[in-house]
Structure formats: C-alpha cells, structure tokens
C-alpha cells in the first residue's frame, strides 16, 4: 500500500476512535502510549471509570488558563493543543505542543494552580482525569503510578531539551530538532515518521523556538532546496532523516 494511503488509513482509524466520546481506554488505539500502558484489562476498567470525556474542544477554545485552579490532568485523544505563558511584558510565549496520546496540565500539581494556558490548535478530543481520583487509584495500582511518573519524567526531559535547544543551537538545528521530535512522536502513535502535517503555524514555530517567522520560512526553504525535506504548506516529508539527525550531533 502506498505511503499516502497508509497515512490516510491510520488517520481514519484514529478519527473513528478518538472523536467518539463513548470510546473506553481499552478500545482506544492510543492506550499503548498513554496512561493505560501495560495495565491489565480489569485495571484499565478502573482507570476508565474516573475519566471524563466531554464534547470536542473547538479550535482556539481554551482547555485551561494560567491562574486557573488545578483539578485534573488531560490526555489528548485527537487534535493538537498549544501551551503558552504570558510574559511580564504581556507577550505570549509558547511552551509546548501536545499531540494525541500525550498528557498536559501537569504544571498545576505543585501548588494547585496552572502556570500556563492551553488551547486547541484544531478541534480536539480530550480525556479529563481528575487528579485526586487519579492519586487514589494510583495507590491501588502501582503500575498506573509508575506510568504517571514516566509521563512526568518525559515532560521534564522535553523541557530540558528545549532549554538546551534555545541556548546553544542555530536556527537550522532548532527547526530540525522540532521536525525530528514530531517525527518520533508520530512514530510512537504508529503513524508515518517521515510524512506528517505540521499542526502549528510558522509563527507558532518561531515563537516556540525563539526565531522570527522570516527565519523559519528561510530555513525551511533552504532545507527543501538541499533536498533534505519536501514541504507543501503544512505537509512535510522528511527525505533524509539520517542526514537531518546527523546535523544535531
């Protein structure tokens, strides 16, 4: 089957599962990378009982805002969310992008208040997991607690990588690192690692990486001219992933 048909089939399967509010953790195709990872069927049922699945979050609608009381963590079932903070000068600083199977809202655990805001870049389906219920269930299910700590560890690691990225790397390296991150995260969802759609605008990419929009566009054009990738609007194909990876070493 051609790569494009494979991608379309995977997307159709994901949409059929993740946009359905009646889908349980046991039925969700993302369970292998989300909190239910390695849980037995009966344990998944216990987790499923505390999860709340409401209506889809519409594009540009906020999931939570900076300063809101922390009550839950959230798992993305479909769509993409953007997290950001407002600087002292009143500007928006993007702190992360969250894809299906990923958890957000962890910033509020420490003191019970969210320190960032998050909204949907496109229509998204969200699983809301009340934190008190999750803590209680974690005491009964050690594997669930370990999985949650793994999620927190990954979040910390990605924050550290971003700090390193912004502190030392060139514009090209920053953009390549973001593309390779999206590639690996797509692969984790059993989607194509070389053909994917950028869920964020070039302006958002620039904000996140500390670059101007012009620099982002210029760098993508140069990478395409060097035949390292092909890009059409937001559709990206990595033509030479090993060479791109070598640029970061």
Secondary structure, 3 states (H helix, E strand, C coil): CCHHHHHHHHHHHHHHHHCCCCCCCCCCCCCCCCCCCCCCHHHHHHHHHHEEECCCECCCCEEECCCCECCEEEEEEECCEEEEEECCCCCEEEEEEECCCCEECHHHCCCCECCCEEEECCCEEEEEEEHHHHHHHHHHCHHHHHHHHHHHHHHHHHHHHHHHHHHHCCHHHHHHHHHHHHHHHHHHCCCCCCEEECCCCHHHHHHHHCCCHHHHHHHHHHHHHCCCEEEECCEEEECCHHHHHHCCC
